[in-house]
Amino acid sequence: MSKVKSLEELKKIREQAKSNTNLRTTGENPDRTVIAIGMATCGIAAGARKSMSALLDEIEKNAVQNVSVVATGCLGYCYAEPLVEIREPGKQPLRYANVDEARAREIIQKHIMNGELVDNAILGREVPRA
């Protein structure tokens, strides 16, 4: 790690840390979308840390508001890890399976930002092929 050379640089690092912390807390806002990622042993072994980093990066990069990313334990479908569960206010939770870094970014772009489901990734949902 490099040395901090100015007060401005330190302030920038502090703001970055605050931003990342705010993304990882749920708060008490009932209007907030919560993205839970399975970080039990099975999830971590399948790459959930990289998936979580991609989710956080994509949210920050696109300045997505009113969304929190939280780590959770086992979601019960170890064969489909890494798992991501989207909990939107007023809707049933939806789980995405095999969420690698690319799929994590796609979920933020399509589902969170545009309201479109990523059909080829939804756990327990058959998608008809053309």
C-alpha positions in Angstrom: 0.0 0.0 0.0 1.3 3.4 -0.9 1.7 6.3 1.5 -0.9 9.0 1.7 0.8 12.2 0.5 -1.9 14.9 1.2 -4.9 15.7 3.2 -7.0 15.7 0.0 -5.9 12.2 -0.8 -6.8 11.1 2.7 -10.2 12.7 2.4 -10.8 10.9 -1.0 -9.9 7.5 0.6 -12.3 8.3 3.5 -15.1 9.1 1.2 -14.5 5.9 -0.9 -14.6 3.9 2.3 -17.8 5.6 3.5 -19.4 4.9 0.1 -18.5 1.2 0.2 -19.8 0.9 3.8 -23.1 2.6 2.9 -23.6 0.1 0.1 -23.1 -2.8 2.5 -25.7 -1.8 5.1 -29.5 -2.3 4.8 -30.7 0.5 7.1 -34.3 0.8 8.0 -35.6 2.1 4.8 -38.5 -0.1 3.6 -38.1 1.3 0.1 -34.6 0.1 -0.3 -33.7 -2.9 -2.6 -31.5 -5.4 -0.9 -29.2 -7.6 -2.8 -28.1 -10.6 -0.7 -25.2 -12.8 -1.8 -24.5 -16.2 -0.3 -21.1 -16.0 1.4 -21.1 -19.3 3.2 -18.2 -21.7 2.5 -19.9 -23.1 -0.6 -20.5 -19.6 -2.0 -17.0 -18.4 -1.3 -15.5 -21.5 -2.8 -17.6 -20.9 -5.9 -16.3 -17.3 -6.3 -18.9 -15.2 -4.4 -16.2 -12.7 -3.2 -15.5 -11.8 -6.8 -19.2 -11.6 -7.6 -19.8 -9.4 -4.6 -17.0 -7.1 -5.7 -18.5 -6.9 -9.2 -21.9 -6.0 -7.7 -20.5 -3.3 -5.5 -18.4 -1.9 -8.4 -21.2 -1.8 -10.9 -23.5 -0.1 -8.4 -20.9 2.5 -7.6 -19.9 3.0 -11.2 -23.5 3.7 -12.2 -24.4 5.7 -9.1 -27.3 3.4 -8.4 -29.3 4.7 -5.4 -31.4 3.0 -2.7 -29.7 -0.4 -3.1 -27.8 -2.3 -0.4 -25.6 -5.3 -0.9 -25.3 -7.7 2.1 -23.5 -10.9 2.7 -25.7 -13.8 4.0 -25.1 -17.3 4.9 -26.1 -20.4 3.0 -29.2 -19.9 0.8 -29.7 -23.7 0.5 -28.7 -24.3 -3.1 -25.0 -25.1 -2.9 -25.0 -26.6 -6.4 -26.0 -23.2 -7.8 -23.5 -21.0 -6.0 -22.7 -18.1 -6.1 -26.3 -17.2 -5.4 -27.7 -13.7 -5.4 -31.1 -12.9 -4.0 -32.9 -9.6 -5.0 -35.4 -8.3 -2.4 -37.3 -5.5 -3.9 -40.0 -3.7 -1.9 -43.5 -5.1 -2.6 -42.2 -8.0 -4.6 -41.3 -11.7 -3.9 -37.6 -12.3 -3.6 -35.9 -13.6 -6.7 -32.7 -15.7 -6.8 -30.1 -15.8 -9.5 -27.8 -18.8 -9.8 -24.2 -19.2 -10.8 -23.5 -15.5 -10.6 -20.0 -14.9 -11.7 -18.6 -11.4 -12.2 -20.1 -10.9 -15.7 -23.5 -12.1 -14.6 -23.3 -9.8 -11.5 -22.8 -6.8 -13.7 -25.6 -7.9 -16.0 -28.0 -8.2 -13.0 -27.2 -4.7 -11.9 -27.6 -3.3 -15.5 -30.7 -5.2 -16.5 -32.6 -6.1 -13.3 -31.7 -3.3 -10.9 -31.3 -0.4 -13.3 -33.9 -1.3 -16.0 -36.3 -3.6 -14.3 -35.7 -6.5 -16.7 -35.3 -10.1 -15.5 -32.1 -11.9 -16.4 -34.1 -15.0 -17.5 -31.2 -17.3 -18.2 -30.0 -17.0 -14.6 -33.1 -17.3 -12.4 -33.0 -20.2 -10.0 -35.9 -22.6 -10.4 -37.4 -21.0 -13.5 -37.4 -22.8 -16.8 -36.9 -20.5 -19.8 -38.4 -21.7 -23.1 -35.8 -21.8 -25.9 -36.6 -20.4 -29.3 
